[in-house]
Each structure stands twice: as structure tokens, then as C-alpha cells.
Amino acid sequence: MTPPSYPVRPEVQAFEPYSPGLSIDEIRARFGLDRVVKMASNENPLGASPLVQQRIAARAGLAFRYAQTGNPRLVAALAAFHGMDPGHFVPGNGSDEIIDLLVRICPTPGRHNVVASKPSFSMYGLQSRLCGVEFRQVPLREDFSFDWQSLLAAVDTQTALVFITTPDNPSGYCPPVSDVEAFARALPPSCLLVVDEAYMDFCGDEAAHSLLPRFTEFSNLVILRTFSKSFGLAGLRLGYGILPLPLAAHMRNVHPPFSVNILAEEAGLAALEDTVFRQETLAAVAEGRAFIKQALEALGCRVFPSQANFLMFQLPAASSRTAKEVFEALLARGVIIRPLSSYGMPRHLRVSMGSADENHLFVTLLREVLA
Ligand SMILES: *Cc1c(COP(=O)(O)O)cnc(C)c1O
């Protein structure tokens, strides 16, 4: 591209964007398929909760209104849901917005740095680089667990944020809470530990894995949660940060006033009420995970332990097919999964848990492709 005559920041000119896959419609058209199943983005396997759908329909007439700045009703509901002081909660347009705000609020470009693992969720690095903030990555161990020692070694007096994802994406690895606690206590108070718990509710035993119940013991801990996965609201964009009180106050000050729209707020309130749908989701994910894991292992794949709503796997060493070929062969048959080459892992794939029907279809087609 020729440089424009007007100013565009060098970070923007050099930016490598997030790469979404093909849409369902594009795949249907390209391969002449009737049915396309998407198991690529860790969305809810049961769709949107019926209560959420009713609530959005009933409140559709509010679409002309701005939401109340700060979404106080939603904040009160979240505080009650977690049994915590509402002052800690800041809702965002997806937890992506909270990540973006953290990177713009805490580190000063050219002075501070941000630390994460490699590979890690792409938003941490994308937002840091866009802001001109140094982004340091520490390789995961061979089994995809965190290398706590090396993460600590990468932290210096200028480290503003360390991102940890637990359960991790794309592996599904979920460390015991004792590991996370030891790491949190080893960090200097000048550095915030951001624990992205987008998938924590799928782990089966939150007390054994999350620091959230003891959040107030830490002055430099941030936890991120989202409505995109177990609550089934990915398309409405709703997530939240749980932050130390002073940081939450700063974030509320600089937060775009209406980024959580009025229907997303209504949907979030309904999703918190619909405990039946949530239990059904967690049960469907646990069942799908056991079924697909067993089927992948029977096909000779290496399956990594996952406590999220997806599984990462490696093709059998004996297979002549590459991960990209397998991804494309499944695509042509109407099932979208995620090759992990963009994470720098050409031999690995990630599949999100679908409905029981979709899980069976995936296994059947993969067996055909690998035969
Ligand atoms: C899906 C996901 C999120 C959620 O992002 P939203 O913006 O809330 O949709 C956050 N972190 C990780 C690691 C994820 O995989």
C-alpha cells in the first residue's frame, strides 16, 4: 500500500489484523452444501437461551434509547451473581473491550510492557501492538502448561500487565488455583495480573481453579468473564471485568458511555436468570467433551486435556494428512473447525463442542477424512 498523504500511525500501518475464517454462507455457496456446522469459535452448543430470546423480543421497542451509562442494573445483577461489591464490576462490549481498555489505561507506550504466553489469545498482542506497547511472549511448556518461572523472569519493573488465560485457549489447559495464587503473590504490586476466565465455568470445579472467591485478598488482580460462551450471547457482545476498586473507577471514567447497548444489557440480565439453560449448556459441553475426546483417541489423535468447551488435538503421527488438509476436507463436507497455524502450530487443530448431533457428524466425517 502507498503511504497516504494524511497521518496514519506506524502501528496502524504495520498492523496485522485478526483473521476470521469464512462465513457459513460463504462455505455453503462455495461447496454447494445444504448444511454447514460451525465448531470453530467456541460458541454455545445449544444456541441462545429461550428466555433471552423472549426478553429481547419483548424489549425490542427500547432500541431507540441509549442504555444507562455504566449499566447499573447489569452491574447489580453481576454483583449479586458473584456475591461481591458492585464497585468491582465493569461491563464491556465483549471482554475484548475490557482487554482494550486495560491496555490503554495501564501501560504508557514506549515505557511499559505487557507479558503473555506464546501462543495466547490474539487480542492481548493485537491491542498492545496497536497502542505501541512492547508485547513480550514466553513460550508455553511442551504440554501447553504455563511456564510460571519464565513468565516471572520476563516481568520487570516496567511490566504493567501480565495476561493468563485459564482455562487456556487454544489448549483448554486449566492450572490448579494454587499455581495461579503462587504466581499472583510472586508478582510485584506494580504489575497487574489479568486472568482471562472466559471458559472458567466449563471447568466443573471453579473453587479448585479460580481466584475469584478470594479476589479481595489481592490488590493487583483483574479477572475477565464473558457472556459469549456459556451464556450464549457472543453476537450481542457482552463481557465484564472484575477489577480492584481504584482501577474500576478509572475504567468507568474513560469507558465509552454506551458501548454496552440496551438490548445486550437486557439479554445479559435474562441470561443470568436462566439457570436451567446454563446447566443444560454445561452438561452438553461435558458430555460432548468426553464423547469427542474418546472418538479422537480411537482415531489415534493426541488429545490435550481440556476444561473448556473445545478440544485441541494433533493428528496421528502416521497420518499423511496435514492439519490444513484435514481442516479443508472437513470444510468441503460442511464442518468448520479451527486449524491452529495462525497460532504457529501447523500440526494442531481445535474443535468446539457442538450439539450431540453436530458432535456425531464431526466424528463421522473426521473418520472418513482420515481413512
Ligand atoms: C472467547 C474469548 C473471550 C471472549 O471474548 P468476548 O469479547 O467477550 O466475546 C475472551 N478471552 C478468550 C481467551 C476467549 O477465547
The ligand as an SDF file (V2000), in Angstrom:
LIG
                    3D

 15 15  0  0  0  0  0  0  0  0999 V2000
  -13.9060  -16.1090   23.5290 C   0  0  0  0  0  0  0  0  0  0  0  0
  -12.8520  -15.4760   24.3750 C   0  0  0  0  0  0  0  0  0  0  0  0
  -13.0900  -14.2780   25.0230 C   0  0  0  0  0  0  0  0  0  0  0  0
  -14.4220  -13.6050   24.9290 C   0  0  0  0  0  0  0  0  0  0  0  0
  -14.3950  -12.5040   24.1270 O   0  0  0  0  0  0  0  0  0  0  0  0
  -15.7040  -11.5970   24.0350 P   0  0  0  0  0  0  0  0  0  0  0  0
  -15.1520  -10.3260   23.5410 O   0  0  0  0  0  0  0  0  0  0  0  0
  -16.2810  -11.4990   25.4110 O   0  0  0  0  0  0  0  0  0  0  0  0
  -16.6300  -12.2820   23.0780 O   0  0  0  0  0  0  0  0  0  0  0  0
  -12.1040  -13.7390   25.8410 C   0  0  0  0  0  0  0  0  0  0  0  0
  -10.9350  -14.3660   26.0050 N   0  0  0  0  0  0  0  0  0  0  0  0
  -10.6780  -15.5350   25.4050 C   0  0  0  0  0  0  0  0  0  0  0  0
   -9.3890  -16.2190   25.6660 C   0  0  0  0  0  0  0  0  0  0  0  0
  -11.6250  -16.1110   24.5580 C   0  0  0  0  0  0  0  0  0  0  0  0
  -11.3350  -17.2590   23.9290 O   0  0  0  0  0  0  0  0  0  0  0  0
  1  2  1  0
  2  3  1  0
  2 14  2  0
  3  4  1  0
  3 10  2  0
  4  5  1  0
  5  6  1  0
  6  7  2  0
  6  8  1  0
  6  9  1  0
 10 11  1  0
 11 12  2  0
 12 13  1  0
 12 14  1  0
 14 15  1  0
M  END
$$$$
